[in-house]
Amino acid sequence: MPLPKRRHSKARGRKRRTHWKLATPSLAVCPQCREAKMPHRICPHCGYYHGREVLTVEGA
């Protein structure tokens, strides 16, 4: 198995790792209550998915 002949500097490793960042989650607008929700998921605010009630949400 090949091994590196010389040690890589900290800067070289850190340059490679600069692209390891988290992406912000995409959000969609719920057609029922107009709140932001994750796409293809039940709306946590109203409990609707694809035009029908899937979950009963207790009102605040």
C-alpha positions in Angstrom: 0.0 0.0 0.0 1.5 3.4 -1.0 2.5 5.8 1.8 3.3 9.4 1.5 7.1 10.1 1.5 6.8 13.4 3.2 4.4 15.0 5.7 1.7 17.3 4.2 1.5 20.7 5.7 -1.5 21.9 7.8 -2.3 24.4 5.1 -2.4 21.8 2.4 -4.9 19.6 4.3 -7.0 22.6 5.3 -7.2 23.8 1.7 -8.6 20.5 0.7 -11.2 20.6 3.6 -12.5 24.0 2.8 -15.3 22.5 0.7 -16.6 20.3 3.6 -19.4 22.7 4.6 -23.0 22.1 5.4 -25.7 23.2 2.9 -28.7 25.1 4.2 -31.9 23.0 4.0 -34.2 23.9 1.1 -37.6 25.1 2.2 -41.0 25.1 0.4 -44.1 27.1 1.2 -47.1 25.0 2.5 -50.1 25.6 0.3 -52.5 25.3 3.3 -51.0 27.6 5.9 -48.3 29.4 3.9 -45.6 28.5 6.5 -42.1 27.3 5.5 -41.6 23.6 5.5 -39.2 21.0 4.1 -40.3 19.7 0.7 -42.0 16.3 0.5 -42.8 16.3 4.2 -45.9 16.8 6.3 -46.3 20.5 7.4 -45.5 20.6 11.1 -47.7 23.7 11.5 -51.0 22.5 10.0 -50.5 18.7 9.5 -51.4 18.7 5.8 -49.5 16.9 3.0 -50.5 17.0 -0.7 -53.9 18.7 0.0 -55.2 16.3 2.7 -54.8 16.2 6.5 -52.4 13.5 7.6 -51.6 14.6 11.1 -53.8 16.3 13.7 -51.9 19.3 15.1 -52.9 20.8 18.5 -53.5 24.5 18.0 -51.6 27.0 20.1 
